[in-house]
Amino acid sequence: MKFRVKSVSWFSTVLLAATLNAHANVDGELSPRETSIPDTTDSVPHVQLNVKTDADLIAEFRNKVAKIPDVSL
């Protein structure tokens, strides 16, 4: 998958906010990790090796990202 972003720092901020929002409870606190820290590759960007992904969640996220101005997938 290729995508271009005009402002990486802007995109990173949006991605971080979306991630934190998805994992925060009502008080804005992050919930404790329910699983162990995943194994990852040493490359950049790293890949989580032992994490099962939710295809529906990834599709929803991809659709939301595609709607962000100046982002093309």
C-alpha positions as CSV (number, residue, x, y, z in Angstrom):
1,M,0.0,0.0,0.0
2,K,1.4,3.4,-0.9
3,F,0.2,6.7,0.5
4,R,1.4,10.2,0.5
5,V,1.1,12.7,3.3
6,K,2.0,16.4,2.9
7,S,2.6,16.9,6.6
8,V,4.0,13.9,8.4
9,S,3.9,15.6,11.8
10,W,0.3,16.5,11.3
11,F,-0.5,12.9,10.2
12,S,1.4,11.5,13.2
13,T,-0.5,13.7,15.6
14,V,-3.9,12.6,14.1
15,L,-2.9,9.0,14.2
16,L,-1.7,9.3,17.8
17,A,-4.9,11.1,18.9
18,A,-7.0,8.4,17.2
19,T,-5.0,5.6,18.9
20,L,-5.2,7.2,22.3
21,N,-8.9,7.9,22.0
22,A,-9.6,4.3,21.0
23,H,-7.8,3.0,24.1
24,A,-8.8,5.6,26.7
25,N,-11.5,5.1,29.2
26,V,-14.2,7.7,30.1
27,D,-11.8,9.6,32.4
28,G,-9.2,9.8,29.6
29,E,-6.9,7.4,31.3
30,L,-5.2,4.7,29.3
31,S,-6.4,1.2,30.2
32,P,-3.8,-1.3,31.3
33,R,-2.3,-3.6,28.7
34,E,-4.2,-6.8,28.7
35,T,-1.5,-8.8,26.8
36,S,2.2,-8.9,26.8
37,I,4.3,-6.5,24.7
38,P,4.4,-7.8,21.2
39,D,7.6,-9.0,19.5
40,T,8.7,-6.7,16.7
41,T,11.2,-6.5,13.9
42,D,14.2,-4.2,14.2
43,S,13.4,-2.4,11.0
44,V,11.7,1.0,10.6
45,P,8.8,1.0,10.5
46,H,8.7,-2.0,12.8
47,V,6.2,-4.8,12.4
48,Q,4.5,-6.5,15.3
49,L,5.1,-10.2,14.8
50,N,2.8,-11.9,17.1
51,V,-0.3,-9.7,17.0
52,K,-3.5,-10.8,15.3
53,T,-5.2,-8.0,13.4
54,D,-8.9,-7.3,13.1
55,A,-9.6,-7.0,9.4
56,D,-12.8,-5.0,9.9
57,L,-11.0,-2.5,12.2
58,I,-8.2,-2.1,9.7
59,A,-10.7,-1.5,6.9
60,E,-12.6,1.1,9.0
61,F,-9.3,2.9,9.9
62,R,-8.2,2.9,6.2
63,N,-11.5,4.4,5.1
64,K,-11.2,7.1,7.8
65,V,-7.6,7.9,6.8
66,A,-8.6,8.1,3.1
67,K,-11.0,10.9,4.0
68,I,-8.3,13.1,5.6
69,P,-7.5,16.1,3.3
70,D,-4.2,15.8,1.5
71,V,-3.9,12.1,2.2
72,S,-4.1,9.6,-0.6
73,L,-3.9,5.8,-0.2
